Amino acid sequence: MSNKNDTYAYLLRLGDNALVLSQRLGEWCGKGPALEEDMALTNVALDLLGQARLWLSYAAELAGDGADEDSLAYLRDADQFRNVLLLEQPNGNYADTVVRQFFFDAWHALALQQLRVSQDPRIAEIADKALKEVNYHLRRSSDLVVRLGDGTEISRNRMQAAVDHLWPYSGEMFDADGVDLAAAAAGYGFDPSGLRTEWLAYVREVLEEGTLKLPSPEAWMQKGGKQGRHTEHLSRMLSEMQILQRSHPGATW
């Protein structure tokens, strides 16, 4: 039997991951390196936004305090968000965006496979729908890692720099805390530490195909986002994302 508060906390993590990455990708709209990429990034952003709405709507229902998906997105401060630190990192150059997406997509696909068999029917339903989209995201980001890594000297150097820079943020996705363990024990979630071996094998395979070097799996890792301890980048992102709702509370079109 799951505790509503525990499930709410778990759903916030899933929703915030999708929401924050969607917002980051949306920042590329109209600025992509090529028209096809501009459209692809926007489509991925919209997929993630749709997933965020499903997770946050369910979380709001469990909260039962009058909250809804919009209030959870626009009226929480940075320390109330529960996304992993990787996703709030700035877009940087295109290599940074591709590597950030690839690291998360590889984890996200594995996570949704676990959630498809959740004992919570609502979670299982959302995960099943989202997995169809995320499988495409993963194919796309994996292909870009190979193409840019095994491309020109400039693209390879930028990709390797992005891998090295973002690697310390990848470990938090597998860091299991009380919220994760409660979800796994109750059957509506899973222990993320169990995904690391498969994720690492896949990431290594793709990086090697792209002539890129995998950093040490034993490297020190950043963490804290899942508990609300974020980098300054999230506050800056939220100030832009939330300005309309904060400036005109309750405004409607």
Protein Blocks (a to p, Z undefined) as FASTA:
>chain_A
ZZfklmmmmmmmmmmmmmmmmmmmmmmgopafbfklmmmmmmmmmmmmmmmmmmmmmmmm
mnonopafklmmmmccfklpccdfklmpcfkimklmmmmmmmmmmmmmmmmmmmmmpcbl
klmmmmmmmmmmmmmmmmmmmmmmmmmmmmcfklmmmmmmmmmmmmmmmmmmmmccfklm
mmmmnopaccfklmmmmmmmmmmmmmmmnopacddfkbccdehjlnopacfklmmmmmmm
mmmmmmmghiaZZ
